[in-house]
Amino acid sequence: NGTITATYAANPLTTTRVANITVSVIGLTPVVVTVTQAGVAPVLAVVPANQNVTSPGGYTTFTVTSNISWAVSSNMPWCVATPASGSGNASFDAVFEENTSTSSRIATLTVTATGMAPLTVTVTQAGAAPVLSVTPPNQNVTVAAGTTNFAVVSNTNWTATSNATSWCNVTPNGTGNGAIVATYNENTSVTLRQATITVNVAGISPVNVTVTQDGEVGIPEIQDGNLVLYPNPNEGKFSISSLDHNIVEMTVIITDIHGKEIKTITCKGKEKYNFDLSGQSKGSYLVRITTGDRAIVHKIIVE
């Protein structure tokens, strides 16, 4: 008579297990007894609950604490888990693509294991900084009515307005990359005119582009109210004077046809002012004359 002591280790598995103990005596059939050990309760935990990431593509890591096999799935195609499954304590990476939108977005990752309630964690990705460019900076058009286009590159909503709606109107708004269509009327004046189109995106500075429409050009002089500009075309030297020989005060801004400023001159105390562009390249230039609260724009040709 006696006692057999069975010493057993902790069961790390969630399933039960059985050990057979065989007791033998010479001349007798062996006797088998068993030790049946219960499995440990299943464990599943994932941390952290959320990972905040920036707009460029990359990856972020989640840690799994478990004693069973598990799998991960994502509800968004721009964010995938790797590896997509594992066993026991381990980790997985959430690999995410670049977010080109200005809006933030969230992917939900679901971790499942047999016999356990699913667990969810999230990846919250920030939106990209707003982007806006409009090209070309200027479109030159003829005196006839028509349309001209500007290309918009953006990653968000934008609006466009014209400061000359009496003769030039534009596509009012759009989203992402697109085009602005500027529709302009016939210019029945001998004076060149220019419309400024302002494109706005929330959070960044507006972008201005222009439509410059020809008037009748090639005449010996351009007259507007009490002022006359002559000669036109010229070899780089021209004058602006008062028709009634009164003293004229004005600001004259000369730009190239794309709007790049060449000269700004403040004119006071005379009835005639001379200007010299002979050092500039041949071609067309815009002369903007501001007198009081009135501004006029003329096109001149330097030959």
NUPAVEX-28324 format. One record per residue (C-alpha): residue number from 1; x, y, z. Coordinates in steps of 0.05 Angstrom, whole numbers, plus 5000, padded with zeros to 4 digits. Example, Ala and Ser with C-alpha at 12.3 -4.5 7.8 and 13.67 -1.06 7.14 Angstrom:
[1; [5246; 4910; 5156]] [2; [5273; 4979; 5143]] 
% end
This chain:
[1; [5000; 5000; 5000]] [2; [5025; 5070; 4985]] [3; [5013; 5136; 4950]] [4; [5034; 5161; 4881]] [5; [5043; 5237; 4877]] [6; [5033; 5267; 4807]] [7; [5066; 5335; 4800]] [8; [5041; 5375; 4740]] [9; [5063; 5440; 4706]] [10; [5017; 5498; 4689]] [11; [4977; 5488; 4626]] [12; [4991; 5547; 4578]] [13; [4940; 5521; 4528]] [14; [4866; 5536; 4525]] [15; [4851; 5462; 4513]] [16; [4850; 5407; 4566]] [17; [4905; 5355; 4567]] [18; [4912; 5285; 4595]] [19; [4971; 5248; 4625]] [20; [4969; 5172; 4633]] [21; [5004; 5142; 4695]] [22; [5018; 5067; 4689]] [23; [5029; 5026; 4753]] [24; [5061; 4958; 4741]] [25; [5070; 4897; 4786]] [26; [5106; 4834; 4762]] [27; [5056; 4781; 4744]] [28; [4996; 4827; 4742]] [29; [4964; 4869; 4687]] [30; [4988; 4942; 4693]] [31; [4938; 4992; 4720]] [32; [4932; 5060; 4684]] [33; [4905; 5122; 4719]] [34; [4901; 5192; 4689]] [35; [4911; 5265; 4707]] [36; [4865; 5309; 4665]] [37; [4885; 5383; 4668]] [38; [4838; 5440; 4648]] [39; [4859; 5490; 4596]] [40; [4873; 5563; 4614]] [41; [4820; 5615; 4597]] [42; [4833; 5647; 4528]] [43; [4863; 5717; 4529]] [44; [4862; 5770; 4475]] [45; [4882; 5843; 4481]] [46; [4907; 5895; 4431]] [47; [4940; 5962; 4447]] [48; [4937; 6020; 4435]] [49; [4864; 6031; 4418]] [50; [4882; 6084; 4366]] [51; [4944; 6107; 4329]] [52; [4946; 6179; 4302]] [53; [4988; 6185; 4239]] [54; [5007; 6240; 4190]] [55; [4985; 6247; 4117]] [56; [5047; 6215; 4083]] [57; [5046; 6139; 4075]] [58; [5079; 6095; 4127]] [59; [5063; 6044; 4181]] [60; [5047; 6041; 4255]] [61; [5050; 5982; 4304]] [62; [4998; 5949; 4349]] [63; [5016; 5899; 4404]] [64; [4975; 5835; 4414]] [65; [4973; 5798; 4481]] [66; [4942; 5729; 4472]] [67; [4949; 5655; 4485]] [68; [4911; 5633; 4422]] [69; [4914; 5644; 4347]] [70; [4885; 5709; 4320]] [71; [4873; 5745; 4253]] [72; [4867; 5818; 4233]] [73; [4825; 5851; 4178]] [74; [4816; 5924; 4157]] [75; [4754; 5959; 4133]] [76; [4793; 6008; 4088]] [77; [4834; 5991; 4026]] [78; [4885; 6046; 4041]] [79; [4905; 6012; 4107]] [80; [4924; 5938; 4112]] [81; [4951; 5895; 4170]] [82; [5016; 5856; 4163]] [83; [5020; 5801; 4183]] [84; [4946; 5789; 4177]] [85; [4948; 5733; 4229]] [86; [4989; 5707; 4287]] [87; [4990; 5665; 4350]] [88; [5004; 5683; 4422]] [89; [5038; 5747; 4442]] [90; [5061; 5785; 4380]] [91; [5050; 5849; 4341]] [92; [5025; 5872; 4273]] [93; [5037; 5934; 4231]] [94; [4982; 5976; 4200]] [95; [5011; 5999; 4133]] [96; [4976; 6061; 4105]] [97; [4979; 6099; 4040]] [98; [4989; 6174; 4032]] [99; [4927; 6216; 4045]] [100; [4923; 6266; 3988]] [101; [4857; 6295; 4012]] [102; [4853; 6353; 4061]] [103; [4803; 6314; 4104]] [104; [4826; 6265; 4157]] [105; [4804; 6192; 4152]] [106; [4798; 6131; 4198]] [107; [4811; 6057; 4185]] [108; [4783; 6005; 4233]] [109; [4824; 5941; 4245]] [110; [4786; 5882; 4273]] [111; [4824; 5828; 4312]] [112; [4787; 5761; 4318]] [113; [4801; 5695; 4354]] [114; [4760; 5632; 4363]] [115; [4715; 5636; 4424]] [116; [4730; 5710; 4437]] [117; [4692; 5773; 4423]] [118; [4725; 5812; 4366]] [119; [4768; 5872; 4385]] [120; [4775; 5935; 4343]] [121; [4830; 5987; 4340]] [122; [4835; 6047; 4294]] [123; [4885; 6086; 4252]] [124; [4868; 6160; 4246]] [125; [4905; 6194; 4189]] [126; [4911; 6269; 4184]] [127; [4892; 6305; 4120]] [128; [4943; 6336; 4073]] [129; [4958; 6410; 4072]] [130; [4914; 6445; 4020]] [131; [4947; 6456; 3952]] [132; [4928; 6505; 3897]] [133; [4961; 6526; 3832]] [134; [4929; 6558; 3771]] [135; [4963; 6563; 3703]] [136; [4978; 6601; 3660]] [137; [4983; 6667; 3699]] [138; [4952; 6705; 3640]] [139; [4913; 6689; 3577]] [140; [4917; 6738; 3519]] [141; [4853; 6738; 3477]] [142; [4830; 6776; 3416]] [143; [4775; 6829; 3411]] [144; [4723; 6776; 3390]] [145; [4680; 6741; 3441]] [146; [4702; 6671; 3463]] [147; [4728; 6627; 3518]] [148; [4796; 6610; 3548]] [149; [4817; 6559; 3600]] [150; [4861; 6558; 3662]] [151; [4885; 6492; 3692]] [152; [4874; 6483; 3767]] [153; [4916; 6434; 3809]] [154; [4887; 6425; 3878]] [155; [4868; 6372; 3930]] [156; [4806; 6405; 3957]] [157; [4747; 6450; 3940]] [158; [4760; 6517; 3905]] [159; [4720; 6577; 3882]] [160; [4735; 6626; 3826]] [161; [4709; 6697; 3817]] [162; [4720; 6750; 3764]] [163; [4727; 6824; 3780]] [164; [4699; 6842; 3711]] [165; [4633; 6805; 3708]] [166; [4605; 6856; 3658]] [167; [4647; 6823; 3604]] [168; [4685; 6764; 3633]] [169; [4653; 6707; 3674]] [170; [4684; 6643; 3700]] [171; [4669; 6573; 3725]] [172; [4648; 6589; 3797]] [173; [4675; 6528; 3834]] [174; [4705; 6458; 3831]] [175; [4739; 6403; 3870]] [176; [4809; 6376; 3861]] [177; [4844; 6381; 3794]] [178; [4802; 6415; 3741]] [179; [4795; 6475; 3695]] [180; [4767; 6545; 3699]] [181; [4731; 6567; 3636]] [182; [4732; 6643; 3626]] [183; [4678; 6667; 3578]] [184; [4688; 6738; 3552]] [185; [4648; 6786; 3509]] [186; [4671; 6823; 3447]] [187; [4713; 6885; 3463]] [188; [4683; 6941; 3423]] [189; [4730; 6993; 3453]] [190; [4798; 7013; 3425]] [191; [4825; 7003; 3496]] [192; [4856; 6938; 3519]] [193; [4822; 6911; 3581]] [194; [4840; 6861; 3634]] [195; [4799; 6817; 3681]] [196; [4829; 6788; 3745]] [197; [4805; 6719; 3765]] [198; [4814; 6702; 3839]] [199; [4816; 6629; 3859]] [200; [4806; 6614; 3933]] [201; [4819; 6552; 3975]] [202; [4806; 6552; 4050]] [203; [4869; 6558; 4091]] [204; [4917; 6586; 4039]] [205; [4928; 6651; 4001]] [206; [4885; 6663; 3938]] [207; [4916; 6656; 3869]] [208; [4903; 6710; 3817]] [209; [4906; 6700; 3742]] [210; [4885; 6748; 3687]] [211; [4850; 6751; 3620]] [212; [4878; 6807; 3577]] [213; [4834; 6825; 3517]] [214; [4858; 6866; 3459]] [215; [4825; 6930; 3437]] [216; [4839; 6961; 3369]] [217; [4915; 6965; 3366]] [218; [4963; 6994; 3316]] [219; [4930; 7064; 3316]] [220; [4978; 7123; 3323]] [221; [4953; 7141; 3392]] [222; [4907; 7116; 3447]] [223; [4858; 7166; 3477]] [224; [4818; 7156; 3541]] [225; [4780; 7215; 3570]] [226; [4827; 7274; 3579]] [227; [4890; 7232; 3569]] [228; [4925; 7211; 3506]] [229; [4981; 7160; 3499]] [230; [5025; 7165; 3437]] [231; [5056; 7141; 3393]] [232; [5034; 7069; 3390]] [233; [5069; 7027; 3365]] [234; [5135; 7059; 3385]] [235; [5209; 7044; 3392]] [236; [5207; 7045; 3468]] [237; [5193; 7119; 3479]] [238; [5122; 7146; 3487]] [239; [5085; 7201; 3522]] [240; [5021; 7211; 3562]] [241; [4992; 7281; 3561]] [242; [4930; 7320; 3578]] [243; [4886; 7340; 3519]] [244; [4864; 7404; 3552]] [245; [4935; 7421; 3575]] [246; [4915; 7417; 3649]] [247; [4962; 7393; 3702]] [248; [4955; 7317; 3710]] [249; [4972; 7275; 3770]] [250; [4973; 7200; 3760]] [251; [5008; 7136; 3776]] [252; [5033; 7095; 3717]] [253; [5050; 7021; 3725]] [254; [5082; 6987; 3665]] [255; [5082; 6911; 3662]] [256; [5098; 6859; 3610]] [257; [5040; 6821; 3579]] [258; [5044; 6768; 3634]] [259; [5036; 6819; 3689]] [260; [5108; 6825; 3712]] [261; [5121; 6896; 3735]] [262; [5173; 6935; 3695]] [263; [5165; 7005; 3723]] [264; [5121; 7045; 3770]] [265; [5123; 7121; 3762]] [266; [5086; 7174; 3803]] [267; [5072; 7235; 3759]] [268; [5057; 7303; 3789]] [269; [5059; 7376; 3767]] [270; [5060; 7369; 3691]] [271; [5012; 7364; 3632]] [272; [5058; 7317; 3594]] [273; [5102; 7259; 3616]] [274; [5153; 7220; 3575]] [275; [5168; 7147; 3585]] [276; [5227; 7105; 3561]] [277; [5225; 7029; 3550]] [278; [5281; 7028; 3499]] [279; [5322; 6983; 3545]] [280; [5267; 6931; 3546]] [281; [5255; 6874; 3497]] [282; [5211; 6886; 3437]] [283; [5139; 6864; 3445]] [284; [5074; 6882; 3479]] [285; [5068; 6918; 3547]] [286; [5010; 6939; 3590]] [287; [5007; 7011; 3616]] [288; [4961; 7020; 3676]] [289; [4943; 7093; 3690]] [290; [4911; 7111; 3756]] [291; [4882; 7180; 3766]] [292; [4842; 7191; 3830]] [293; [4794; 7134; 3837]] [294; [4797; 7115; 3763]] [295; [4844; 7065; 3730]] [296; [4853; 7049; 3656]] [297; [4897; 6998; 3622]] [298; [4927; 7006; 3552]] [299; [4968; 6959; 3511]] [300; [5029; 6987; 3474]] [301; [5075; 6955; 3424]] [302; [5150; 6966; 3426]] [303; [5180; 6953; 3358]] 
% end
